[in-house]
């Protein structure tokens, strides 16, 4: 029987792979990563499986991708820290915990969108965009932001996401104009799916 220390939680698995926990959960759901459930229904991952997966999927640790993600998050922090959001109603309504959660959601969006594009933008990949949109809406709704305020915040942060994708495309440029237009169309599809998910959550509430 395997030593219990060989198995780690979802959060620990995400730390080992250097991605968001939701990304690890998706890989497990897709059968890319083996996992088991505790009696309490929590996921557990074997360390050796994680290390093998990280080695076989070297792009997970891509320096370029990590730089792009950090650059986007850094741009957001500069905008916030520079006081550019002073007196902006939707931002002022957020408490500190909500702002922290939004930064975490930003990283999750970038990782998910990169994976969506790398896999050829399958329709099934939009399921994560829907989940992220609902999580985004739930966090802001719980902090008593209105739908218009949530949408304004989404537009503000989605600009950084799009800029990050464009930076990524400069590093890994499409081969022709058709590919460029396809990628941009896929990005719009992804972000629009998120936006619709946000609106639907508020309407359901």
C-alpha positions as CSV (number, residue, x, y, z in Angstrom):
1,X,0.0,0.0,0.0
2,X,1.3,3.4,-0.9
3,X,2.6,5.7,1.8
4,X,0.0,8.5,2.5
5,X,2.8,11.0,2.0
6,X,3.0,10.0,-1.7
7,X,-0.4,11.6,-2.2
8,X,-1.1,15.4,-2.2
9,X,-4.1,17.6,-2.2
10,X,-5.4,19.6,-5.2
11,X,-3.8,22.8,-4.0
12,X,-0.4,21.0,-3.5
13,X,-0.7,19.4,-6.9
14,X,-1.3,22.8,-8.4
15,X,1.8,24.2,-6.7
16,X,3.9,21.3,-8.0
17,X,2.7,21.9,-11.6
18,X,2.8,25.7,-11.3
19,X,-0.8,26.2,-12.4
20,X,-4.2,27.1,-10.9
21,X,-6.1,24.4,-9.0
22,X,-9.0,24.6,-11.4
23,X,-6.6,23.6,-14.2
24,X,-5.5,20.5,-12.3
25,X,-9.1,19.7,-11.7
26,X,-9.9,19.9,-15.4
27,X,-6.9,17.7,-16.3
28,X,-8.1,15.1,-13.8
29,X,-11.7,15.3,-15.3
30,X,-10.3,14.8,-18.8
31,X,-8.3,11.8,-17.7
32,X,-4.9,13.5,-18.2
33,X,-4.0,13.1,-14.5
34,X,-4.8,10.2,-12.3
35,X,-6.4,10.9,-9.0
36,X,-8.4,9.3,-6.2
37,X,-11.0,10.5,-3.8
38,X,-10.8,10.5,0.0
39,X,-13.9,9.4,2.0
40,X,-14.7,13.1,2.2
41,X,-14.7,13.3,-1.7
42,X,-11.5,15.4,-1.9
43,X,-9.1,14.7,-4.7
44,X,-5.7,13.3,-4.0
45,X,-2.8,13.1,-6.6
46,X,0.3,10.9,-6.5
47,X,3.5,13.0,-6.5
48,X,5.2,10.6,-9.0
49,X,2.3,11.0,-11.4
50,X,2.5,14.8,-11.2
51,X,6.3,14.9,-11.7
52,X,6.0,12.6,-14.7
53,X,3.2,14.7,-16.2
54,X,5.2,17.9,-15.7
55,X,8.1,16.3,-17.4
56,X,6.1,15.0,-20.4
57,X,4.2,18.3,-20.7
58,X,7.2,20.6,-20.7
59,X,5.1,23.5,-21.9
60,X,3.5,23.7,-18.4
61,X,6.8,25.2,-17.2
62,X,7.3,27.3,-20.2
63,X,9.3,30.4,-19.2
64,X,7.6,32.4,-22.0
65,X,4.1,31.6,-20.8
66,X,4.9,32.3,-17.2
67,X,6.5,35.6,-18.1
68,X,3.4,36.6,-20.1
69,X,1.1,35.7,-17.2
70,X,3.2,37.6,-14.7
71,X,3.4,40.5,-17.1
72,X,-0.4,40.7,-17.4
73,X,-0.8,40.5,-13.6
74,X,1.9,43.1,-13.2
75,X,0.2,45.5,-15.5
76,X,-3.0,45.1,-13.5
77,X,-1.2,45.8,-10.3
78,X,0.4,48.9,-11.8
79,X,-2.9,50.2,-12.8
80,X,-4.4,49.6,-9.4
81,X,-1.3,50.7,-7.4
82,X,-0.9,53.8,-9.5
83,X,-4.3,55.0,-8.4
84,X,-5.9,54.8,-11.8
85,X,-8.9,53.1,-10.2
86,X,-9.4,55.8,-7.6
87,X,-13.0,56.8,-7.4
88,X,-14.0,54.1,-9.9
89,X,-17.3,52.9,-8.4
90,X,-17.0,49.2,-9.2
91,X,-13.5,49.0,-7.8
92,X,-14.3,51.0,-4.7
93,X,-17.2,48.6,-3.9
94,X,-14.8,45.6,-3.6
95,X,-13.4,44.7,-0.2
96,X,-9.8,43.5,0.1
97,X,-10.6,39.8,0.0
98,X,-12.6,40.3,-3.3
99,X,-9.7,42.2,-4.8
100,X,-7.4,39.3,-3.9
101,X,-9.8,36.8,-5.4
102,X,-10.0,38.8,-8.6
103,X,-6.2,38.7,-9.0
104,X,-6.4,34.9,-8.6
105,X,-9.2,34.7,-11.1
106,X,-7.0,36.7,-13.6
107,X,-4.3,34.1,-13.5
108,X,-6.8,31.4,-13.8
109,X,-8.3,33.0,-17.0
110,X,-4.9,33.4,-18.6
111,X,-3.9,29.8,-18.0
112,X,-7.3,28.5,-19.1
113,X,-7.3,30.6,-22.3
114,X,-3.8,29.6,-23.2
115,X,-4.8,25.9,-22.9
116,X,-8.0,26.5,-24.8
117,X,-6.0,28.0,-27.7
118,X,-3.3,25.4,-27.6
119,X,-5.8,22.6,-27.9
120,X,-7.4,24.1,-31.0
121,X,-10.2,26.0,-29.3
122,X,-12.6,23.0,-28.9
123,X,-16.2,23.7,-27.9
124,X,-15.7,21.6,-24.8
125,X,-13.0,24.0,-23.7
126,X,-15.6,26.7,-23.2
127,X,-16.9,24.8,-20.2
128,X,-14.1,26.3,-18.1
129,X,-14.9,29.8,-19.4
130,X,-18.4,29.3,-18.1
131,X,-17.2,28.1,-14.7
132,X,-14.8,31.0,-14.4
133,X,-17.5,33.5,-15.4
134,X,-19.8,32.1,-12.7
135,X,-17.1,32.1,-10.1
136,X,-16.3,35.7,-11.0
137,X,-19.9,36.7,-10.8
138,X,-20.5,34.9,-7.5
139,X,-17.5,36.6,-5.8
140,X,-18.7,40.0,-6.9
141,X,-22.3,39.4,-6.2
142,X,-21.4,38.2,-2.7
143,X,-19.6,41.6,-2.3
144,X,-22.8,43.3,-3.3
145,X,-21.6,44.6,-6.7
146,X,-24.4,45.2,-9.2
147,X,-24.4,43.5,-12.7
148,X,-23.3,46.8,-14.5
149,X,-20.4,47.2,-12.0
150,X,-19.4,43.5,-12.5
151,X,-19.4,43.9,-16.3
152,X,-17.3,47.2,-16.1
153,X,-14.8,45.3,-14.0
154,X,-14.7,42.4,-16.4
155,X,-14.1,44.8,-19.4
156,X,-11.2,46.5,-17.5
157,X,-9.4,43.2,-16.6
158,X,-10.2,41.5,-19.9
159,X,-8.1,44.1,-21.7
160,X,-5.1,42.8,-19.9
161,X,-6.0,39.3,-20.8
162,X,-6.2,40.2,-24.5
163,X,-3.0,42.1,-24.4
164,X,-1.3,39.1,-22.9
165,X,-2.6,36.9,-25.7
166,X,-1.3,39.3,-28.3
167,X,2.1,39.3,-26.6
168,X,2.0,35.4,-26.7
169,X,1.2,35.6,-30.4
170,X,4.2,37.8,-31.0
171,X,6.4,35.2,-29.4
172,X,4.6,32.3,-31.2
173,X,3.2,34.0,-34.3
174,X,0.5,32.4,-36.5
175,X,1.8,31.4,-40.0
176,X,-0.7,33.5,-42.0
177,X,-3.4,36.1,-41.7
178,X,-6.1,33.5,-41.6
179,X,-4.6,31.9,-38.5
180,X,-4.4,35.4,-36.9
181,X,-8.1,36.0,-37.5
182,X,-9.0,32.5,-36.2
183,X,-7.0,33.1,-33.0
184,X,-8.6,36.4,-32.3
185,X,-12.0,35.0,-33.1
186,X,-11.4,32.2,-30.6
187,X,-10.3,34.7,-28.0
188,X,-13.5,36.7,-28.5
189,X,-15.5,33.5,-28.3
190,X,-13.9,32.7,-25.0
191,X,-14.2,36.1,-23.4
192,X,-17.8,36.5,-24.7
193,X,-18.7,33.1,-23.2
194,X,-17.3,34.3,-19.8
195,X,-19.3,37.5,-20.1
196,X,-22.6,35.7,-20.9
197,X,-21.9,33.4,-17.9
198,X,-21.6,36.4,-15.6
199,X,-24.8,37.9,-16.9
200,X,-26.7,34.6,-16.6
201,X,-25.5,34.2,-13.0
202,X,-26.8,37.6,-12.0
203,X,-30.1,36.9,-13.7
204,X,-30.5,33.6,-11.9
205,X,-29.8,35.3,-8.6
